[in-house]
């Protein structure tokens, strides 16, 4: 079973069982290469949830917009989980009211580099099997994913979410940093 189907199922479960009032994740954006935050309050809406390299924001920033007593499910990559831990230490969020769904991260894609590499205006973009597949004015263009990972993700040595309530999926260790060459293998 696709790991992200399991994430959607877990989000639906915690909403339907009233363990949380809201799940924060990502959904498709209105323009290629962009996603947007999703604030899901019904288990029927969890099909909107996605996760791919185009998901750029750190979702922990949206916890500040919610009342501290609201029970929130948060889909967490390693960056979000560490940010939540820091917010909890600083008493900016109540960790007891959070349900963290940990997910693997294979790195965020640099949309500016992708735009610069495109043969024209991008009408659609999909990430699949280590490739970025672009549609540009009726033409299909395929790029190698590992060439477009943001620099901070290339240098990341802590890709596992920490302190999560559940971890869904296996870590993708294909994206290992070579200390000698500083490149993605």
C-alpha atoms as one frame of an Amber mdcrd trajectory, in Angstrom:
protein
   0.000   0.000   0.000   1.210   3.509  -0.813   2.606   5.114   2.347   0.750
   8.347   1.773  -2.561   6.498   1.554  -1.747   5.341   5.088  -1.106   8.958
   6.117  -4.517   9.985   4.754  -6.129   7.050   6.551  -4.445   8.013   9.825
  -5.565  11.632   9.402  -9.140  10.459   8.720  -9.020   8.149  11.748  -7.859
  10.776  14.237 -10.469  13.234  12.921 -13.345  10.730  12.962 -12.373   9.470
  16.435 -12.246  13.121  17.582  -8.660  12.805  18.778  -7.998  16.094  16.942
 -10.108  18.986  15.703  -7.892  19.786  12.729  -5.149  18.198  10.622  -2.563
  20.442   9.001  -0.800  19.150   5.903  -0.363  20.072   2.251  -2.684  20.059
  -0.747  -2.197  20.830  -4.417  -1.724  24.481  -5.245  -3.326  26.353  -8.090
  -0.119  26.766 -10.104   2.551  24.203 -11.072   5.473  23.642  -8.668   3.460
  25.062  -5.766   1.478  23.433  -3.003  -0.443  25.126  -0.249  -1.202  24.377
   3.380  -4.297  22.288   3.984  -6.403  22.739   7.104  -8.596  19.647   7.237
 -11.379  19.420   9.799 -13.426  16.579   8.286 -12.325  13.004   7.690 -14.068
  13.226   4.305 -11.547  15.846   3.158  -8.329  13.929   3.893  -8.091  12.836
   0.233  -6.867  16.390  -0.459  -3.672  15.720   1.494  -0.467  15.280  -0.507
   3.253  15.187   0.130   5.963  15.656  -2.467   9.102  17.696  -3.087   7.023
  20.753  -4.013   5.796  21.025  -0.382   8.067  23.835   0.756   6.633  25.488
   3.849   7.418  24.271   7.331   3.922  23.466   8.595   4.880  24.147  12.220
   4.579  27.895  11.539   0.807  27.479  11.240   0.508  26.260  14.827   0.816
  29.884  15.993  -2.439  30.701  14.185  -4.376  28.140  16.237  -5.583  28.405
  19.836  -3.240  26.541  22.213  -6.116  24.414  23.492  -7.135  23.220  20.007
  -6.222  19.594  19.297  -4.211  19.494  16.085  -2.829  16.730  13.913   0.289
  17.787  12.012   1.923  15.912   9.168   5.616  16.179  10.025   8.791  15.730
   8.105  12.024  15.962  10.090  12.129  19.782   9.866   8.594  20.195  11.183
   9.147  17.719  14.020  12.239  19.580  15.215  10.413  22.913  14.945   7.498
  21.551  17.010   9.934  20.293  19.629  11.492  23.781  19.886   8.066  25.458
  20.072   7.016  23.083  22.858  10.219  23.735  24.827   9.539  27.475  24.526
   5.908  26.930  25.676   4.586  28.377  22.412   2.530  25.245  21.730   0.991
  22.678  24.029   2.547  19.382  22.901  -0.198  17.408  24.666  -2.733  18.861
  22.207  -0.722  17.832  19.152  -0.779  14.526  17.284   2.297  14.328  15.073
   2.181  12.058  12.023   5.801  11.515  11.008   6.581  10.967   7.334   9.809
  10.355   5.413  11.415  13.243   3.575  13.505  12.900   0.455  14.182  16.620
   0.167  12.396  19.755  -0.980  12.700  20.758  -4.622  13.966  24.175  -5.652
  11.165  25.509  -7.843  13.305  28.397  -9.124  15.959  26.012 -10.450  13.233
  23.905 -12.050  11.707  26.971 -13.721  15.126  27.989 -15.027  15.712  24.505
 -16.462  12.301  24.336 -18.147  12.048  24.736 -21.909   9.190  27.205 -21.512
   6.319  28.165 -19.206   5.413  25.173 -17.053   1.777  24.072 -17.335   2.097
  21.025 -15.055   4.719  19.323 -12.902   4.736  15.865 -11.336   7.327  14.084
  -9.259   7.689  10.376 -10.068  10.382   7.703  -9.606  13.267  10.094  -9.059
  12.181  12.357 -11.884  10.363  15.637 -12.295   8.039  15.483 -15.271   7.128
  18.869 -16.704   4.639  19.872 -19.351   5.724  23.038 -21.125   3.577  24.372
 -23.970   2.539  20.890 -25.025   6.027  19.418 -24.664   7.034  16.851 -22.054
  10.332  17.456 -20.280  11.935  15.070 -17.783  14.448  16.287 -15.195  16.470
  14.291 -12.660  15.033  15.011  -9.219  18.336  14.905  -7.339  19.704  17.860
  -9.343  16.945  20.165  -8.023  16.967  19.502  -4.275  17.441  22.668  -2.206
  20.894  23.122  -0.715  19.760  22.841   2.914  18.210  19.428   2.170  21.384
  18.286   0.428  23.327  18.994   3.619  20.708  17.550   5.980  21.945  14.736
   8.189  18.764  14.372  10.291  16.017  13.197   7.946  14.025  11.211  10.515
  11.096  12.926  12.242  11.632  13.009  16.023   9.131  12.818  18.847   6.205
  11.906  16.581   3.141   9.974  17.710   3.247   7.693  14.678   5.772   7.210
  11.887   4.349   6.114   8.545   6.605   5.006   5.719  10.221   4.074   5.415
  13.043   6.544   5.249  14.412   6.923   1.733  18.149   6.448   2.115  18.836
   6.856  -1.613  19.458  10.545  -0.951  22.675  10.262   1.048  25.181  13.050
   1.188  28.718  12.214   0.181  30.984  14.007   2.634  33.869  13.914   0.178
  32.066  15.308  -2.838  29.084  17.109  -1.268  26.732  15.638  -3.848  23.641
  13.504  -3.742  24.100   9.848  -4.637
